[in-house]
């Protein structure tokens, strides 16, 4: 029987390996094509694929099973749950793959894209530019069609010129920048705050005016420390929650939350 082929993963030794593997596999599952096989490779094969021990792989699979994304059957194998495409609470521990995972699994409509003036409040992020490329997208639950979040990305023109707009209807911006464009992402800084829905956000997300929403800002840096993308995303307050895990042994700090990016 043909098995599902997950994406590859570059491990960061400063983060728990099981967590990185679970988030990478989660992103692959949520971003899979409709005709992708539902059967996962064996634990041994997955451990080899990710370059981790079987025990680490088992812990990663246990996490995904607890989320309801996979089911495990003795002597039959491990399978992706057919309905495993819904959004889930954001749980981040500092990995780019975690952000990609949160961004995956929703239907995305590219509303528009093109040159826009650098917003005054982003001038420090793009100090030498007067214009960037804007991409506006609306994400919806694939099963219900209900809008879940509205994203606006501001991307450096030289980077945006290498983006295929069609990719943004299939993949999150972070994945497009990293895997399709080839940007070597060094870090992403995230801010989440509570706001009230303005008229445009209320219209797009189909919520009452001044409803509570979660406003996310994600700033993506390349290996030279240059800002390549600033994402602003409005999430429906009734559909998302944000959880940040701080590991005292690893010295993590700061909040981080889907496509943003």
N, C-alpha and C positions, 0 to 999 in steps of 0.2 A: 504494500500500500504506500502511495506517495505521502511524504510527510511535509509539514510546513517548514519553510526555510527562513529563520529569523535573520535580522540584520546583524552585521558584525559590530564589535564593541572594542574601543580602546580603553583599557582599564586604567583608573586613577588609583594608585596605591594608597592615597591619603583617605579614601572613602571605603566603607565596608563593601567587600566584593559582592556579597549576596544582594545588597541593595542596588548596586549598579547593574548587575545582571537582571534582577527582577524588573527594573525600570526600562532597560533596553528591550527585554522580551515583551514587556507590556506595550511599549511603543510599536513594536513589530506587529503584535496581535491587533491592536486598535487601528493601525494603519494598513492592515492587510487588504488585498483586493478581494472582491466578492467571491471569486472562484478559487481562492487559495485553499489548500487542504486544511482540514481541521485537526488532523493528528499531528502531535508534536514528535520530534525525534526522541530517542531514549534519553534517560538521564546521563548515561555515559557519553552519548553523542553530543548532547548539549554542553556538557562539561568540557569536552574537547573543543567544541566550537568557540566557547567563550574563554578557554584557557584557565579554568578554575577547577577545584576539586569537586568530586561528586557530592560531598557533604554541603559545599557552598551552593551547588546547583539545586540540591534538594531544598535548602532553606529558601532560595529564590522562588522555586515552584510553589512552596507552601504559602508564601506571601500572595502569589497570584491566585492560588486556589481559595484563599480566604476572601479575596476580592470578588470571587465568582467569575473570574475570567477563564479559568480552566477547570476541568474535572479529571480526576485520576482514578483509574480502574485497575485493580490487581489483575495481572496477566494480559490485560487488553492494551494498556498504555495510557498516555495522557492526551487529552483532547481539548481544543479551544471550544468554549461554550458558544454556540451559534449566535446567541443574542448579545454577546459580549462586545457591545459597541457604544454603550452609554457613557456619558461623562461621569467622573468620580471625584470625590474630594481631592484637592491638591495636597500631596504629601511630598515635600522636597527635602533633600539632604545635601544639596550642593552639586548635583551632577547635571550636565547638559542633557543627558539621555532622560533624566527625570522630567525636565521641562518639555522635551519632545514628546514623551509619553503623555503628559497632561494635555498637550495640544492636539493629540491624535484622536481619531474615532468619531469625528463629527462631520456633517456635511458642510462644505464651505462654498460660499458664493463670493467671487471677486466683484465688488461693486464698481470700483474704478481705480485707475492708477495713472500717474503722470507727474510732471514737475510741479512742485509747490514751494513757496517761500519758506525758509527756515523759521518756524515759530519763535517768537522772541524768547520764550522760556526755555528753548532748546539751543539757544545761540552758544552756550558754553560747551555743548556737546559737539557742535560743528563750527568751531571758531573761524575757520577759513572759508566757509561756504555761505552763500546767500540763498541757495536753492538746493533742495533735496528731491528725491522721488518718493511720492506718497502712494501707499497701497491701502485701500479700505476693503475689509472683508466682513461678511456676516456669517456666523456659524450657527447651525441648527442641529437639533437632535435628529438623527437619521430615521428613527422610528416614528416620531410624532410630528416632525417638521417644525417644532416649536423653536423659535430663536433663543439661543443661549448666551451669545456674547458678540460684541461688535469690536473689531480690531482695526487700528490705524497704525501703520508702520511708516517711519521716516527713514529712508535708506540712502546712504551715500550714492551719488549718481554713477560713479565708476563701478560700484558693486551692483547697483540696480540694473545697469545695462546688460549684465550677464544673467539676469533672472528671467526665466521663461514664465510669463504670467500664468500659463496653464498649470504649472507645478504648484502654484499657490492654492489651487482648488483641489489638489490632491494631498499636499503635505503642509505641515506647519512651516512658518518662516524660518525658524531655527534650523530645521532639517534641510530646507532649500539652501540656506546660506552655507551650511557646513558640508552637505553631501552633494548638492548639485552645482553650486557655485565654487566650492572649494575654499571658503574662508576658514582659516585656522582660528577658531574661537578660543580666546584665552579665558574669558570669564563673562558672566552675565549678572548684572546687579538688578535686584527687583525691589519694588516698593508696592505695597498694597494698602489702600485706604478706603474708607467708607465715603460715599458721596450720594447725592440725590440725582435722579435721572433728569437730564435736560430734555427739551422737546425732541431733538433728533434721536437721542438714545432711547427715549420712551417709545418713539414711533418704531424704530428698528427692532427693539427687543419686545415690543408689544406688551408694555407694562404701563401703568398709570404714571402720569407726569409727577415728578418728585418722589417716585418710589426709591427705596434704598437699593443701591447697586454697589458692587465692588469694583474699584478702579485700580487697575494694575499698570505699572510702568516698568518696562524691562529695557535695560541698556546693554547692548551686546558689543564687546570689544574684541578686536583681532589680536594676533600675537604681538603686534607692535604697540599695543595700547590705544590704538585709534578706534573711536566709536564708528561702527559700521551700520548700526540700526538702533532706533529707539521705537519701542512698541508701546502703544497705549491701548488697553483693552478694557471695555466695560462689560462686566459679568452680571447676569441677573442674580440678585441677592438671594432669591429663593431656589437657586439651582447649584450654587457653589459655596464651598467653605475652604478655608486655607489653613493648613497645619504645617508648622515648621518644626523640624526635629533638630535639636542641638546636641551634639555628641561631645561631652566634656573631654574625652580622651583625644579627640581629633582636633579640638580647638575651633569648631565652626562658629560663625557668628553671622547675624544679619538675616533678614527674611528672604525667602525666595519662593515664588509659587512654583497653557495650553497653550500660544501660538502664540501667543504672543508673538508666541513671540514671533 
